[in-house]
Amino acid sequence: MFMSAAYAQTASGAAASGPAGIAALMQYAPIVLIVIVFYFLLIRPQQKQQKELKAKLGGLKRGDKVVTAGGIVGLVKKTAEGSNEIEVEIAPNVTVSIVRATITTVLAPAAPANDSVKK
């Protein structure tokens, strides 16, 4: 008696595998949607920002104002094309050599100091 009941449940379960398969697939839809949203909101903009920073670091020139990972703001004094180090002036007559990869932000080139103020 128990055998036939179990067999009958299995047979009816096999016939309904089509809709049950779709239901199981729909169970993963929210997870897939979350991954897609994370990609477009977090990963893709960050990759774009890293690409822009890499381009700016490659184009560093004398007179650019930079911010290092340690929070030091300085003015680029000397850079070489193939070199990994650049010289940055962090205070008047204080020049330090830093690794190019530690630069987190390249600010606009420093404006020339103008002592006369127009009113």
Buried (B, 14 or more C-beta within 10 A) or exposed (E): EEEEEEEEEEEEEEEEEEEEEEEEEEEEEEEEEEEEEEEEEEEEEEEEEEEEBEEBBEEBEEEBBBBBEEEBEBBBBEBEEEEEEBBBBEEEEEEBEBEBEEBEEBEEEEEEEEEEEEE
